[in-house]
Amino acid sequence: MSESQIRFDDGAAYERMMGVWTRFAGNVFLDWMAPPPGLKWLDVGCGNGAFTELLQARCAPAAIDGIDPSEAQIAYARQRPVGQCATFRLGDAQSLPYPNAGFDAAVMALVIFFVPDPAKAVAEMARVVRPGGSVSAYVWDVPGGGLPMAPIQAAMRAVGLNSPLPPSSDASRIDTLHDLWAGAGLVDIETRKIVVSRTFDDFDDFWQTSMLLGTLANAFAAMAEADGHRLKERVRQSLPADSAGRITYSSHANAVKGRMPN
């Protein structure tokens, strides 16, 4: 990935904020994929290794490589249990440092909307997968309001504030994903929607967790104190708690899978 992309350089913070969501959606995604055991996988944009670890636990892979542009995220991934068996390296999704047809499966988990040129990244994934191999992804549905931070972003828009979004948000549309896969020459393309829910202990747990995402935290920090308080209260009102004070809400992602021609 290039320097112009958004990076997440705090693996522990990312784990608390997005790693949990990654696994919730990733489990549904892998149920849908139903890959056979013994594959050689490439996890493109592996981040802190949350999905890589899920691959290891769920799919009995022969080998896994993970690649990401953030040194801090890669360092965090290497400290996970999966770091004992997966190979992690720095690299660019738009110029993968691997030979042609070297993997059985390539996957992007919650990444493609951060890539400046999504079509180039999908073409690169297709290039490094063998004939008959799998290329797949899942990504939060940004235009459809599927991001986990959507409650805060909706409140920001309601008061006329800019809401930070991934740079290639349109790539998360389900029809766009299909077109990207078709454009890379993949066949037997399928898509689906994934809906997952998460429960927080209370509103403060939700808010503090959400503010671990740097783009949101920076936008909130730039507000006047009174404006920030009003925004927070607007979000609180949009997320009613249950009788125990817990906050539960849903996010949704779009998923795509295809096969390299034989």
PAKE-161880 format. One record per residue (C-alpha): residue number from 0; residue in one letter; x, y, z. Coordinates in nm, 2 decimals, always signed. Layout:
BEGIN
(NUM,'a',(X,Y,Z));
...
//
This chain:
BEGIN
(0,'m',(+0.00,+0.00,+0.00));
(1,'s',(+0.12,+0.35,-0.07));
(2,'e',(+0.20,+0.63,+0.16));
(3,'s',(-0.12,+0.81,+0.07));
(4,'q',(-0.33,+0.54,+0.24));
(5,'i',(-0.48,+0.56,+0.59));
(6,'r',(-0.27,+0.36,+0.83));
(7,'f',(-0.34,+0.22,+1.17));
(8,'d',(-0.02,+0.22,+1.37));
(9,'d',(-0.15,+0.11,+1.72));
(10,'g',(-0.21,-0.26,+1.71));
(11,'a',(-0.35,-0.28,+2.06));
(12,'a',(-0.60,+0.01,+2.01));
(13,'y',(-0.70,-0.13,+1.67));
(14,'e',(-0.76,-0.47,+1.83));
(15,'r',(-1.00,-0.32,+2.09));
(16,'m',(-1.18,-0.11,+1.83));
(17,'m',(-1.18,-0.31,+1.51));
(18,'g',(-1.03,-0.65,+1.58));
(19,'v',(-1.34,-0.76,+1.76));
(20,'w',(-1.56,-0.64,+1.47));
(21,'t',(-1.32,-0.81,+1.23));
(22,'r',(-1.37,-1.15,+1.40));
(23,'f',(-1.75,-1.12,+1.42));
(24,'a',(-1.78,-1.05,+1.05));
(25,'g',(-1.49,-1.28,+0.96));
(26,'n',(-1.65,-1.58,+1.12));
(27,'v',(-1.96,-1.53,+0.90));
(28,'f',(-1.74,-1.47,+0.60));
(29,'l',(-1.55,-1.79,+0.65));
(30,'d',(-1.87,-1.99,+0.70));
(31,'w',(-1.98,-1.86,+0.36));
(32,'m',(-1.64,-1.93,+0.20));
(33,'a',(-1.62,-2.28,+0.34));
(34,'p',(-1.26,-2.33,+0.22));
(35,'p',(-1.10,-2.67,+0.23));
(36,'p',(-0.81,-2.73,+0.46));
(37,'g',(-0.45,-2.73,+0.36));
(38,'l',(-0.45,-2.41,+0.15));
(39,'k',(-0.17,-2.16,+0.12));
(40,'w',(-0.32,-1.82,+0.21));
(41,'l',(-0.23,-1.46,+0.15));
(42,'d',(-0.39,-1.21,+0.39));
(43,'v',(-0.36,-0.87,+0.21));
(44,'g',(-0.37,-0.57,+0.45));
(45,'c',(-0.35,-0.80,+0.74));
(46,'g',(-0.32,-0.52,+0.99));
(47,'n',(-0.26,-0.65,+1.34));
(48,'g',(-0.33,-1.01,+1.25));
(49,'a',(-0.68,-1.04,+1.38));
(50,'f',(-0.82,-1.20,+1.06));
(51,'t',(-0.49,-1.39,+1.00));
(52,'e',(-0.54,-1.55,+1.34));
(53,'l',(-0.90,-1.64,+1.25));
(54,'l',(-0.77,-1.81,+0.93));
(55,'q',(-0.53,-2.01,+1.13));
(56,'a',(-0.80,-2.12,+1.38));
(57,'r',(-1.07,-2.19,+1.14));
(58,'c',(-0.91,-2.31,+0.81));
(59,'a',(-0.62,-2.55,+0.89));
(60,'p',(-0.40,-2.37,+0.64));
(61,'a',(-0.08,-2.52,+0.50));
(62,'a',(+0.08,-2.17,+0.53));
(63,'i',(-0.03,-1.81,+0.57));
(64,'d',(+0.15,-1.49,+0.46));
(65,'g',(+0.03,-1.15,+0.58));
(66,'i',(+0.12,-0.82,+0.43));
(67,'d',(+0.05,-0.46,+0.55));
(68,'p',(+0.21,-0.11,+0.52));
(69,'s',(+0.22,-0.04,+0.89));
(70,'e',(+0.54,-0.15,+1.08));
(71,'a',(+0.36,-0.12,+1.41));
(72,'q',(+0.07,-0.34,+1.30));
(73,'i',(+0.31,-0.60,+1.16));
(74,'a',(+0.50,-0.60,+1.49));
(75,'y',(+0.18,-0.65,+1.68));
(76,'a',(+0.07,-0.94,+1.45));
(77,'r',(+0.41,-1.11,+1.50));
(78,'q',(+0.34,-1.11,+1.88));
(79,'r',(+0.02,-1.30,+1.84));
(80,'p',(+0.01,-1.68,+1.86));
(81,'v',(-0.04,-1.69,+1.48));
(82,'g',(+0.30,-1.52,+1.45));
(83,'q',(+0.46,-1.86,+1.53));
(84,'c',(+0.33,-2.00,+1.21));
(85,'a',(+0.25,-1.71,+0.97));
(86,'t',(+0.49,-1.50,+0.78));
(87,'f',(+0.43,-1.12,+0.81));
(88,'r',(+0.59,-0.85,+0.60));
(89,'l',(+0.56,-0.49,+0.50));
(90,'g',(+0.43,-0.43,+0.16));
(91,'d',(+0.19,-0.26,-0.08));
(92,'a',(-0.14,-0.42,-0.19));
(93,'q',(-0.11,-0.25,-0.53));
(94,'s',(+0.23,-0.41,-0.59));
(95,'l',(+0.25,-0.74,-0.41));
(96,'p',(+0.61,-0.87,-0.36));
(97,'y',(+0.52,-1.23,-0.46));
(98,'p',(+0.56,-1.44,-0.78));
(99,'n',(+0.27,-1.53,-1.00));
(100,'a',(+0.04,-1.81,-0.89));
(101,'g',(+0.21,-1.87,-0.56));
(102,'f',(-0.10,-1.89,-0.34));
(103,'d',(-0.41,-2.10,-0.33));
(104,'a',(-0.62,-1.82,-0.18));
(105,'a',(-0.59,-1.44,-0.14));
(106,'v',(-0.82,-1.24,+0.09));
(107,'m',(-0.87,-0.88,+0.20));
(108,'a',(-1.05,-0.83,+0.53));
(109,'l',(-1.19,-0.48,+0.58));
(110,'v',(-0.92,-0.33,+0.36));
(111,'i',(-1.02,-0.26,+0.00));
(112,'f',(-1.18,+0.08,+0.07));
(113,'f',(-0.84,+0.21,+0.20));
(114,'v',(-0.66,+0.13,-0.12));
(115,'p',(-0.61,+0.42,-0.36));
(116,'d',(-0.66,+0.20,-0.67));
(117,'p',(-0.88,-0.09,-0.57));
(118,'a',(-0.88,-0.24,-0.92));
(119,'k',(-0.50,-0.26,-0.91));
(120,'a',(-0.51,-0.44,-0.58));
(121,'v',(-0.76,-0.69,-0.69));
(122,'a',(-0.56,-0.75,-1.01));
(123,'e',(-0.25,-0.81,-0.79));
(124,'m',(-0.44,-1.06,-0.57));
(125,'a',(-0.55,-1.24,-0.88));
(126,'r',(-0.20,-1.25,-1.02));
(127,'v',(-0.05,-1.42,-0.72));
(128,'v',(-0.32,-1.69,-0.70));
(129,'r',(-0.29,-2.01,-0.89));
(130,'p',(-0.55,-2.12,-1.16));
(131,'g',(-0.86,-2.25,-0.98));
(132,'g',(-0.76,-2.06,-0.66));
(133,'s',(-0.98,-1.82,-0.46));
(134,'v',(-0.98,-1.44,-0.44));
(135,'s',(-1.21,-1.29,-0.18));
(136,'a',(-1.29,-0.99,+0.05));
(137,'y',(-1.53,-0.85,+0.29));
(138,'v',(-1.56,-0.48,+0.37));
(139,'w',(-1.79,-0.25,+0.57));
(140,'d',(-2.07,-0.11,+0.35));
(141,'v',(-1.98,+0.26,+0.37));
(142,'p',(-2.25,+0.41,+0.14));
(143,'g',(-2.51,+0.18,+0.31));
(144,'g',(-2.41,+0.30,+0.66));
(145,'g',(-2.25,-0.02,+0.76));
(146,'l',(-1.94,+0.11,+0.93));
(147,'p',(-1.91,+0.03,+1.31));
(148,'m',(-1.86,+0.40,+1.38));
(149,'a',(-2.17,+0.49,+1.18));
(150,'p',(-2.37,+0.61,+1.49));
(151,'i',(-2.11,+0.88,+1.55));
(152,'q',(-2.07,+0.96,+1.18));
(153,'a',(-2.45,+1.01,+1.15));
(154,'a',(-2.46,+1.24,+1.44));
(155,'m',(-2.17,+1.44,+1.30));
(156,'r',(-2.35,+1.48,+0.96));
(157,'a',(-2.67,+1.58,+1.14));
(158,'v',(-2.49,+1.89,+1.29));
(159,'g',(-2.31,+1.98,+0.97));
(160,'l',(-1.97,+1.83,+1.05));
(161,'n',(-1.75,+1.64,+0.81));
(162,'s',(-1.75,+1.27,+0.88));
(163,'p',(-1.42,+1.10,+0.81));
(164,'l',(-1.46,+0.81,+0.56));
(165,'p',(-1.22,+0.57,+0.39));
(166,'p',(-1.07,+0.72,+0.07));
(167,'s',(-1.21,+0.46,-0.17));
(168,'s',(-1.55,+0.42,+0.00));
(169,'d',(-1.74,+0.34,-0.32));
(170,'a',(-1.54,+0.02,-0.35));
(171,'s',(-1.74,-0.12,-0.06));
(172,'r',(-2.07,-0.12,-0.27));
(173,'i',(-2.17,-0.48,-0.34));
(174,'d',(-2.21,-0.41,-0.72));
(175,'t',(-1.87,-0.24,-0.73));
(176,'l',(-1.71,-0.54,-0.56));
(177,'h',(-1.86,-0.77,-0.82));
(178,'d',(-1.74,-0.54,-1.10));
(179,'l',(-1.39,-0.53,-0.96));
(180,'w',(-1.37,-0.91,-0.94));
(181,'a',(-1.50,-0.94,-1.29));
(182,'g',(-1.25,-0.68,-1.42));
(183,'a',(-0.97,-0.88,-1.27));
(184,'g',(-1.07,-1.19,-1.48));
(185,'l',(-1.22,-1.39,-1.19));
(186,'v',(-1.51,-1.63,-1.25));
(187,'d',(-1.79,-1.79,-1.05));
(188,'i',(-1.82,-1.46,-0.86));
(189,'e',(-2.06,-1.44,-0.57));
(190,'t',(-2.15,-1.16,-0.33));
(191,'r',(-2.34,-1.14,+0.00));
(192,'k',(-2.42,-0.91,+0.29));
(193,'i',(-2.29,-0.98,+0.63));
(194,'v',(-2.47,-0.84,+0.94));
(195,'v',(-2.31,-0.86,+1.28));
(196,'s',(-2.39,-0.71,+1.63));
(197,'r',(-2.17,-0.61,+1.91));
(198,'t',(-2.26,-0.53,+2.28));
(199,'f',(-2.07,-0.28,+2.49));
(200,'d',(-2.09,-0.27,+2.87));
(201,'d',(-2.23,+0.08,+2.86));
(202,'f',(-2.22,+0.40,+2.66));
(203,'d',(-1.88,+0.50,+2.80));
(204,'d',(-1.74,+0.17,+2.69));
(205,'f',(-1.88,+0.23,+2.34));
(206,'w',(-1.75,+0.59,+2.33));
(207,'q',(-1.40,+0.52,+2.46));
(208,'t',(-1.37,+0.22,+2.22));
(209,'s',(-1.48,+0.42,+1.92));
(210,'m',(-1.24,+0.70,+2.00));
(211,'l',(-0.95,+0.46,+1.97));
(212,'l',(-1.00,+0.51,+1.59));
(213,'g',(-0.77,+0.80,+1.52));
(214,'t',(-0.98,+0.97,+1.25));
(215,'l',(-1.27,+1.00,+1.48));
(216,'a',(-1.07,+1.09,+1.78));
(217,'n',(-0.89,+1.37,+1.59));
(218,'a',(-1.22,+1.51,+1.45));
(219,'f',(-1.37,+1.51,+1.80));
(220,'a',(-1.06,+1.67,+1.96));
(221,'a',(-1.08,+1.95,+1.71));
(222,'m',(-1.43,+2.05,+1.82));
(223,'a',(-1.51,+2.32,+2.07));
(224,'e',(-1.59,+2.16,+2.41));
(225,'a',(-1.96,+2.25,+2.40));
(226,'d',(-1.99,+2.12,+2.05));
(227,'g',(-1.82,+1.80,+2.15));
(228,'h',(-2.05,+1.75,+2.44));
(229,'r',(-2.36,+1.81,+2.23));
(230,'l',(-2.24,+1.56,+1.97));
(231,'k',(-2.17,+1.30,+2.24));
(232,'e',(-2.52,+1.34,+2.38));
(233,'r',(-2.68,+1.32,+2.04));
(234,'v',(-2.50,+0.98,+1.99));
(235,'r',(-2.60,+0.87,+2.33));
(236,'q',(-2.97,+0.94,+2.25));
(237,'s',(-2.94,+0.74,+1.92));
(238,'l',(-2.81,+0.43,+2.11));
(239,'p',(-3.07,+0.34,+2.38));
(240,'a',(-2.93,+0.11,+2.65));
(241,'d',(-3.09,-0.20,+2.78));
(242,'s',(-3.20,-0.24,+3.14));
(243,'a',(-2.84,-0.33,+3.24));
(244,'g',(-2.71,-0.02,+3.06));
(245,'r',(-2.55,-0.22,+2.78));
(246,'i',(-2.54,-0.08,+2.43));
(247,'t',(-2.60,-0.32,+2.13));
(248,'y',(-2.61,-0.23,+1.77));
(249,'s',(-2.54,-0.38,+1.43));
(250,'s',(-2.29,-0.31,+1.15));
(251,'h',(-2.29,-0.47,+0.80));
(252,'a',(-2.03,-0.56,+0.54));
(253,'n',(-2.04,-0.67,+0.18));
(254,'a',(-1.85,-0.98,+0.08));
(255,'v',(-1.73,-1.11,-0.26));
(256,'k',(-1.56,-1.43,-0.37));
(257,'g',(-1.44,-1.55,-0.71));
(258,'r',(-1.21,-1.81,-0.87));
(259,'m',(-0.92,-1.78,-1.10));
(260,'p',(-0.99,-1.95,-1.43));
(261,'n',(-0.83,-2.30,-1.47));
//
